[in-house]
Amino acid sequence: MGTINAINTKLDQTVRIYDEFYNYAEDVPSGEYDIVNSYFKSVFNTAQQAENFTVAIFRVAQESGENALSILQQIQGTTGPQLTANLCYYLNSVRSRATLLGVLQPAAPNFWTARNVRQ
């Protein structure tokens, strides 16, 4: 049976995007969750940061079909730019295609469009 996707027009677009992103639920093994969460607690300053990145790892694992512990192994032991590149690669896989994390070079605009813009 088909469904109708009725959008509640009384909700702001930002609220809808926020709800869609944070209304995420998945059953994960408690042992794996504890391993990933304890690693991030050792790396970050606050428990909230550790929780956010723990959820991000499991969300990336679900979206990509990889194991969360294998993703964690790729992240562990890296520092600086390599860690940033690894996290950006995985986080970009679950983000909107309109925005990318860690992209250092701005996209070059179309020449004909850019030439018509006054500065």
Secondary structure as UniProt FT lines:
FT   TURN            9..10
FT   HELIX           13..22
FT   HELIX           30..43
FT   HELIX           47..64
FT   HELIX           68..75
FT   TURN            76..77
FT   HELIX           80..92
FT   TURN            93..94
FT   TURN            97..98
FT   TURN            101..102
FT   HELIX           111..114
FT   TURN            115..116
//
